[in-house]
Amino acid sequence: MGRVARSPAVFSITVLPASVTGIAAVCKSLNIRVLAEGIETRAERDFLLSTGITLMQGYWFAKPGVRKLSTMPDSAWR
């Protein structure tokens, strides 16, 4: 019997908060970790944290840079 390869699912959509909450709940029940990208504001970060999503990336945390690894200031999480 062959092996099933598992890779992360990537969704790039703009959705209503109720949809995000529902998707987060389904993923949690299936033991799937969610990575949210494109986070640009404190409000977006706070909302995602309230749904249990803790993996995030976006301008709120660090601006992109060529040949440079940005550090995330502690204030991004306050």
N, C-alpha and C positions, 0 to 999 in steps of 0.2 A: 504494500500500500504506500502511496506517495505522501510526502509531507506537504502541509499547507503553509505557504509563506504568509506571514502577517506583516502588513505595513501600516503606518498611520494613515488615517483618512484625513483629507484636507478639504475644508469647506471654506469658500470665500463668498460670503453672503452678508447682506445687511438685513437684520431681522429685528422684530419687535422684542422688547424685554421678556415678554411671556414665552416667546419661542426659545430664547436663550436659556431661561430657567428650566423649561421642559427638556431641552436637549441636554443640559447639564445633569438633570435628574436621571434621564435614561442612561447616559454614559456612566454615571456613578453606579447605577444598578447593574451595569454590565462590566464593571471594573475597567472602564476605559478612561484614561487621563486625557483631559482636554487642554489644548494649547491655543490660547487666544492671541491673535496678532493684530497689529494695527491700533494698539491702545494709544490714544493721544491725549486723554484728559484724566484728571483725578476721578471725576464722576464715573467714567467708563471702568477704571481700575476698581473703584469701590463697589460698583454694581457686580462686576465679575467675581470679586472676592466674596460678596454676599451669596453668590450662587454656588460657591465651593470651588470655583476655578482659580487655581493658584499659579499656573504656568502661563506667562504672558510676555509679549514683546511689543515694542513700538516706540514711537517718538517720546512718549511720556518717560520712558526709562533711559533711552540714549538715542542720540542722533547718529545716523550712519556716518562712517568715516573711512576714507581710503587708507589702507595699511595702518589702521589704528584700532585698537581694542578699547572701546569706551568702558568706563567704570560707571556703575549706577550709583548715584548719590543716595545716601540713606533717606534723604527727604522725599524721594520718590515713593516711599512706602508709608509716609506719615500723612 
